[in-house]
Amino acid sequence: MLAAPAAADELTEMNAVSQTWDRYTRLSSRDDPATADLLSAAALRRMAFLRDAALYASPEQVRRIPMSERSLVMALRASLSDDKLLAMDGAGMARHLFAQGLYGLSEPEDGEPLPRLSHVTLIDAERAIGEMAPPNGQQFQYGPEFKREGGRWKVSPESIAADESSAIEQQMRSSGMGEDVVLPSMVRLLLGENAPELPLATLERPLRDDAAARTRLNEEWPDYEDPIRVRLLATQRKAEDGDPLAAMGLGALLYTGQLPALMPQDKARGIKLLEQSSDAGNAQGAWMAYLALGETEQPAKGQVAKPELLERMARHARRAAEGGVAEAMISTASFTFDGVGGPRDCKLAEEWAARGEDAGAKNARNERVWYLAVCPIPAQRDPKRALELAAYMIARADTLEFSELDTIAAALAANARYSEAGTYQQRAIDKFDGDRNGDTLRRMKGRLADYRSGKDWVQSYKAAELPVE
C-alpha cells in the first residue's frame, strides 16, 4: 500500500503541485534562468549528465539518448566550447539552457494559454505526478513528475523526455525523413537561424575524447525506465482509490505480465483488479475480466464449468456488452440463450446477437439464425425469420465454417426442408475440424439422422453446461 498524504491535506498538496507547475511554465516560457530554482535534485543531475554527454559521449552513447535530449546534447556541442561546459554544474547548466530557450516551454502564440495540469496524483508524501489532459478512455495522459524537497514541490521535467521523443519519432515516420536530416534540423531550430549547419556525423562526435570519462558516463547513465515505474505507482494509487480505468490498466499489466521487469506477473491479482474495474462500470475492464476468467478458470477436459463461474463471466460480459463491446454482445447473447444469470430467453439472445452484428462482431449472423431456428421455447422459436436471415449465409456457403453449415441445416429443417437440411449437415460433418470422437461431432451426426428421417431439431440442453471437449 502506498503511503499517501492524509485526505484532509491532499487538496492542499495537489494545489501546491499545480502552482509549482504554473510557475515553471510561466518562467520557462519567458526564458528566465530563475526557472532552474524550481527543478528537483534529480532534474539537476540530469542537467549535469547532459553536460557530460555533450563533452564526452561517443556516437554510440549519443544514439542511446532519447531524441529530445539527444538534440539538446548536439545543440550544446554546436554552441559551446568544452571549457564553457566544464565550468557549469547542473544548476549552471539549467540556467544556461533556460536563458537560451533550449529547455522548458516556448512562449505561447497570441491568445494561447500555457499548458496547465488537469489533475495531480499524489503517489506518496514526497512524490506526485501531473496529468496534461483528462484520460482518453484507454489511458491516463501523464506528464511531469514532482518531488517534495525542503518542504517545497520541485519539478522533474526530464520525466517527459520519452514522451517528447516518441512524438518526434512519430513525426519522422510520417515524414519519411531519417535522423541524418531531422537531428541537424532540430539543432538549428533550437539555436536559431545563425547556427552553423553541421552534419550529423559532426554532431555525434564528442568535444573531448576521454575514454575514462566515457566509462564514467556509462556508470552514471539515467534510468530511462524510471518514469514508467512512477506512472505505474500513480496508477496503483488511483486503483486503490477506486478509479476503474486505473484498475483496468493495472489489472491488464499484472494479468498479462507485459512488463515483467517493472511489474511481475500476478494473474490472480490482475483478475481481481479487472473485476474491480468491471464492477465500477468500465466496459473494457469488464471484457478483459470475462476473457481472463475464461482462460484461467477453464475446466479440465471432460469437466463442466461451475455455475458460479458462468454467472460471474455472464455478469462481466453483460457489462461489456452494455458498454458497446461487440464481441461481448455475442457472449451475452449466448449466456442469455442458455439462461445463465437469468431466465432463458431466445428472443433477447437474438436481439443481443443482432446488436453484435450491427457493431461488427464476427459470427453474429450465425448466432442469430441458430437461436431462432433451434429455440426450445415454442413461443420464441421463429423458423421463418431464421431462414430469412440464413439466406445471406446460404449465398456464401462455400466459404463457411462447419458450424455455420450446421446452422443453415438447422434453419432448413425448422422449415421442413429436410432433404436440403441433410445435404448441408453432411457438408458440415465433412468440414468438421475438431475431435472426430468428440461429443460435438456425435451431436452433429444425430441431427443428420433426424433430418433424414423428417424431423427438425431443437436445443434442449444448455451449451454452457456441457463438458469441455
N, C-alpha and C positions, 0 to 999 in steps of 0.2 A: 504494500500500500504506500502511495506517495504521501509525504508529509506536506500538505498544503497549508497556507495560512488559515487562520480561523475565519469562519464565514463572515463574521462581523467586519473583519479587516480586508476582505478580498476586494470589495469595490474600491476602497481607498487605494490599494496597491495597483489594481488594474488601471485606475485613472492616472496614477503616478507613472506607470509604464507608458501609457498613451501620451502623457505630457512630455516625457523624455523623447519619444519618437518625434513629436511635433517640433520640439526644439532642434532636434537633429536635422530634420528635413528643412526647417527654415534656415538654419545656419549654413548647412552644406550647399543649399541651392544658391546661396549668396557667395560661395567660395570663401567662407570665413574660416581661417585657420583655427579659431577657437572651437570649432566643431570637434577637434581632437580631444577636448576635455570631456566629451560625452562618451568616449569609447571605453569599452571594458578592457581589462588587462589582457584577455585573450585576443581582442582585436589589435591591441598594440603589439602583441607578439607576432601576429600575422603580418603587421606592417614591417617589423624587423625581418621577418622571413622574406618578404617581397624585396626588401633592400638587398639581402644576401643573395637572393636568386638573381637579381639584376647584376650583381657583381660577379658571381661565381658559377651559376648554373650552366651545365653543359647543354648542348642541343637536346640530348636525350632527357635530361632533367626538365628542361623547359616544356617539352611536349607532354610531360605528366601533369602539368599545372592546368587547371580548368581554363577555358578560353577567356573568360572575363578577366581573370588575374594574369593570364599569360600576356594578353595585350598590354596590361599595365606594366609588367616587367619589361617588355620590349620598349614601351614609351619611356621608361626610366633610362634604359640603355641609350636611347636616341637623344635624350635631352640633358643628361647629367654626366659629369665625369666620375670616375671611380673615387677620386679624392672627396668630392662633394657628398657622394653616397656614404662613404665611410665616416664622415663627420656627423651623420644623423643617427640617433637612436630610433626606437619605434615611435615615440611621441613626435620626434622631429620629422620623421618620415610622414607621419599622418598629417602634421601641419602643412608640410610642403604639398602633399597630394591634394588636400582640401583647398589650399590657397591657389593652386594652379588649375582647379576644376577637374582634376584627374580622378577624383573619388567622390562618392556621395551622389546627391541628386542634382540634376540640371535645373536651371531656373525654368519654371513652367511657362508655357505660352500664355499670351494675354487672355485673362479670363479663366484660365485653367487653375484648379486648386492643387496644392501639394497633396501627395498621397497620405491618407490617414489610415489608421488601423480600424478595421471593422469589429475586431474582437481581440481580447487578450486572454490567454490561458495561463494561469499561474501553475507551474509544474510543481514547485515547492517554494519554500520561503526565499530561496536565493536565485531561482531561475523562472523565466517566463518566455513566452513566445507570442508574437503578434500574428494576426491574420490580415492579409491585404484586401480581402473581399469575403463575402459570405460563402459558405460551402456551395459547390456546384451540383450537389446531389450525389456525386461519386466520391469526392474527396474534399479535404479542407485546403484552403488557399493560404498555407502557412508562409510567413515572411521572416523577418529578422528575429533573432534571439536577444534576450536581455538578461543581464546579470546584476544582482544587487551587491554592490561593493562599497564599503564605508558608509552604509546607510542610505545610499543613493542608487537608483537604477541606471545602468550603463548599457549602451547599445553594442551589439556584436554583429555588425553588418556583413562581416565575412561569411556568416552562416547562409547567405543567399547567393553565394558565388556559383554554386552548382545550378541553381535556377536560372541565373543570368546566362551561364554557359550553355545550358540546354536551349535557351531561346536563340542564342547566336548560332548554334549548330543546326537548329531547325531552319533558320533563315538561309544558312549555307546550302542545306539540302534543297530548299525551294528555289534558290537562285542558280544552283548548279556550279557555283564558284568554289574553288578549293582554298585551303589555308594560305597558299602562296599569294593569293590575291586579297583575301579577306583580312588577314592579320596586318599586313602593311597598311591597308586602308584604314583599319581601326586605329592604328598608331597615329596616322596623320590626322584622323578625326579628333583624337584625344589632344594632340599637340597643336593643332591649328594649321592654317594654310602655309605658314612659313617653315613648317617642319621639313627636315630633309627626307627625300624619298630613298628609303633604304630597302633592299631586297630582304626576303625572309631569311635567307642564309646568314646575312649580316646580323639581323636582329636576334637570331638564335645563338650567336657567339657570345661567350661571357666577356665582361670588361677586364677581368683578371683571370688568368689561367693558373688556378691554385688547386692542386689535387687534394690537399688536406682540407681545404675549405669545402670542396665538393663533397667530401666524405661527411663532414660535419653537417652539411645541408641535408644529406640523406637521413642523418640521425635526428634532425630537427623537423623532418617533413611533417606538414599538418595532417591530421586525421580528417580527410575529406568525407568520411562516413559519419563523423560525429553529429552533424546536423540531422541526419536521418534518425540517429538514436534519440536526439532531443525531441524530434517530431513524434516518434513512437511513444515517448514518455508523455507528451502532451495528449496524444490520442488516448493513451491509457487513462490519464486523469479525466478526460471527457467521458470515457466509457464508464468509469467509476461514478461519475455524476449523472449517469443515465442517458447520455446522448446516443440515439440509435445509430447515427452514421458512424460514430467512433466505435461503437460495439461491433458493427458490421465489418469495418476495416480491420480492426484489431483481431476479430474472430477469424476473418479470412486468412490473415497472415499466420496466425497460430495454427489453424487447421491445415493449411497447405504447406507450411514450412518454407515459404518462398525466400525468406531472409534468415537462413539458419544461423549465420554468424551474429546477427543482431537480435533475433528473436527465435530461439529454438522451438521446433515444432511441438505442439501440445494439442492434440486433436480434441481431447475431452474439454479442455478449457475453451478451445476455439468454438466448439459446438455450443457450449453454454453461452458464449457471447453472441453468437449468431442468433440463438433463440431469444436472447435478451433484446437484440435489435428487432427481431420479428414482433415480439410482444409489445415493443414500443411503437410499432406501426411502420417500420421500414420494409418496403416491398422487396428490395434486392436482398436485404438481410434474411427475410423470410424464405426466399427462394434458395439462397445458399444453405440455410438451415435444413430445408427439405432435402436438398441434394446430399448434404453431409450425413444426415441421418440415414438416408437410403444406402449410402456407401458403407458406413461404419457399422450399422446395425443389421445389415443384410443377413437373414437366417442362413444356416448351413444347408447344403443340398438335401432335399427331402423334408426339410423343416418348414413350418409355417410362421409367418411374421406374427408377432404378438399384437393383440388388438390395441393395447395402449400405444405401441409404436405407430401403428397405422393411423390412429386418431391424432397422434402428435404430428405426424407428417401431413395429414389432411388439413390440420389447422394452419400449418405454415404455408402449404400450397394455396389454400383459400386466401390467406392474407396477400400472398404474392400475386395471385390472380386478380384480386380486387385492386391491387396497385398497378395493374397493367402489364404484368409479365406474361407474355404469350404462352410459353410452354407450361407455365403454372396453370393456365386456364385448362389445358388438356389434362393435366394431372388432377385438377379439381373436378373436371368432368368425369374422369374415371372413378374417383372416390365417390362422387355423387351417384353414379350408376350402380356402384357396389353397395351403397348405403353405409359408407364408413364415415363416422362422425355425425350421422343424421339418418333420416329415413331414405330408403332407396327411391330415386326419382329420375326416370328415364328422360322425361321432357326437359327437366332442368339440366341434366347432364348434356343433352344435345344442345341446349342453349349456351352452356359454357363452351362446348366444342366449337359452336358457331362463332362465339366471340374470339376464341383462339384462332380460328381460320381468318377472321377479319384482321386480327393482329399479326398474321403471317406465320402462325405455328405450323410446323410440318405435320403431316398425317392427320390434320384436323378433319378433313373431309371423310376419311376412312372411319374415324371415331363417330362422326355424326350418323353415317349410314348404319353402322353397327348397332348403335343404341336404339335407333328407330326400328330396325329390322328384327332384332332378337330380344327386345324388352320382354321380361317375364310378366309384366303388369299389363293385362289385356287392354285396359282403357288408355294406356300410354303408348302402346305399340302402334306404329304408323307405316305399314308396308308400302303404301303408295308413295309417300314422301321419301321414304328410304330409297326407292328405285329411281325417283326423280333426281335425287342427289347423286346416286350411283352412276347415272348416265355419263357424267363427266369422267368418272374413273373407267367405265367400260370403253370409252373412246380412246383411252390410253393404256389399255390392258397389257399390251406387250412390254410396257416399261415398268409395270408394278411389281411390288414385292409379294411374297406368298401370302402375307397377312391381308393385303388389300384384295387379292384374288379371292381369298376366303370370305371376305366381307361382301364382295359382289355376289358370290354364290348364295350367301345367306339372304341378301335382298331379293334375289330372283326367286328363291324358294318361298320366301314370305309372300310372294305374289303368285304362287302356284305355278311358276315356270320351272318345274323340276328338272326337265332334261337339260336346259341351259345351266341350271344351278350345278348339276352333276358335272358338266363339262368344265366349268370354272373351278369347282372344288378339286377335280383331278389335276388341273393345271397348278393349283395352289400346292397340292401334295407333291407334285413333280418338282416344284421350285423350292420346296421347304429346305432350309439350310441349317436346321438345328439338330438336336439329338434324335436320330432315327428310331430310337427305342423309348423316347420320352412321351410324357402324357399329352403334350401339345399335338404331336402327330397322331396319337391314338384318338384324340377328340376330333381331329380333322377327318380321319377315316370314318369315325362314327357318323359325322354329319353327311359324308358322302353316301353312306349306306342309307341314311334317312331320305336323302334327296332321290336316290334311285328307286326307293320304294314309295315315292309320292308323299313324303312328309316334309314339313318345314321344321325349323329348329328354333328354340328359344334358350336363352342363357339363364338357367335356374340357379346356378352357383354364383358365387362372388369371386372374381378373379384375384382380388387382393388376399383372399384366404386360401389360395391354392399353395401346395408345397413348392418350394423352389426347385427348379429342374437343374 
